[in-house]
Amino acid sequence: MHNEIKPHLEIEYKTLITETQYKTLLSTYPFGQSFIQTNVYYDTLNKQFRALNVSCRIRSVNNSHELTFKVPAKQGKLEHNFIVSSNEVSVFKRMDISQFMESLGIQADLIQQGILITHRCTLQRSYGELCLDLNTYNGLMDYELEYELYGTKQNEGLHDYQSILNQIGLVYEKNAPPKIKRCLSTV
């Protein structure tokens, strides 16, 4: 049984912000949906995913779990998503998932590397989804504003994102380190 959701290109802008900036954005914009997601990150013992610049996580929201492999692309990352039954390492034994990992050259067992919990508020914009995140991991907390493009209108999306950042006194220069990197750097 093959349960991979059609891969899609992820292009996003992300900036770390302060708690004050987080609260300002929360009170300024009409964020509708709010939920908690748990990201469990995996790699092989000798960090084969990291060597390929591929991230591997299982994201859980309520009782739904989605395994995601983010593979570098010319622009952004190509996300390969699989609906799975849990956030346990046993899901990697499933045939379609193990075949996908073999296509990347990964045949070793995976181990849990870290856990990051996000309280996320979202807002649909013209060119993408705006995500306001409060993240906790390894006894730390950070705040992040993320803008994930719907399509490939990067200039328009960047302009919209920059106008939001301007309201809290920030200028976008480059993406903040990904959540997986921030989490695993503190293990």
Summary of the structure (lengths in Angstrom):
residues: 187
radius of gyration: 16.8
end to end distance: 35.4
largest distance: 49.8
contacts: 543
relative contact order: 0.23
helix: 26%
strand: 45%
